[in-house]
């Protein structure tokens, strides 16, 4: 059996946590801004920390497994 959780979970998190796509923490004028398609160095660092935290929680702590096929 192949475990695809290591591929799908980071892919989905990367898409959802891209700075400026859905939201940006911290924003330029507010703490959080939605859909502004801009980014900064601080928001890249914050989103990277959030990404790796969620990836570690889902893959290591919770132990999510996705098996495809029979």
C-alpha positions in Angstrom: 0.0 0.0 0.0 1.1 3.5 -0.8 0.5 6.3 1.6 -0.4 9.5 -0.3 -1.0 11.7 2.7 2.5 13.1 2.5 1.7 14.4 -1.0 -1.9 15.6 -0.7 -1.8 17.3 2.7 1.2 19.6 1.9 -0.2 20.3 -1.6 -3.6 21.5 -0.1 -1.9 23.4 2.7 0.4 25.1 0.2 -2.5 26.3 -2.0 -4.6 27.4 1.0 -1.8 29.1 2.9 -0.1 31.0 0.1 0.3 34.6 1.4 -2.2 36.9 -0.3 -4.3 34.2 -2.0 -7.1 33.7 0.5 -5.7 35.8 3.4 -2.5 37.5 4.5 -1.2 37.6 8.1 0.0 40.3 8.9 -1.5 42.6 6.3 -0.2 45.9 5.2 -3.0 48.0 6.9 -4.6 45.4 9.2 -3.6 42.3 11.1 -5.4 40.1 8.6 -6.4 40.9 5.0 -8.4 38.8 2.7 -7.7 38.3 -1.1 -5.4 41.2 -1.7 -2.8 39.2 -3.8 0.1 41.0 -2.2 2.8 39.7 0.1 5.7 40.8 2.3 8.7 39.1 3.9 7.0 39.0 7.3 3.8 37.4 5.9 5.9 34.7 4.1 7.6 33.8 7.4 4.3 33.7 9.3 2.6 31.6 6.6 5.7 29.2 6.5 5.5 28.7 10.2 1.7 28.0 10.0 2.3 25.6 7.0 4.9 23.5 8.8 2.9 23.5 12.0 -0.3 22.2 10.3 1.8 19.7 8.2 3.4 18.3 11.3 0.1 18.1 13.2 -1.7 16.3 10.3 1.2 14.0 9.3 2.9 13.2 12.6 0.6 14.0 15.6 -2.7 12.9 14.1 -1.2 10.3 11.7 -3.4 10.9 8.7 -3.1 8.2 6.0 -4.5 8.2 2.5 -4.4 4.9 0.7 -5.4 4.7 -3.0 -6.3 1.6 -4.8 -7.5 -1.9 -3.8 
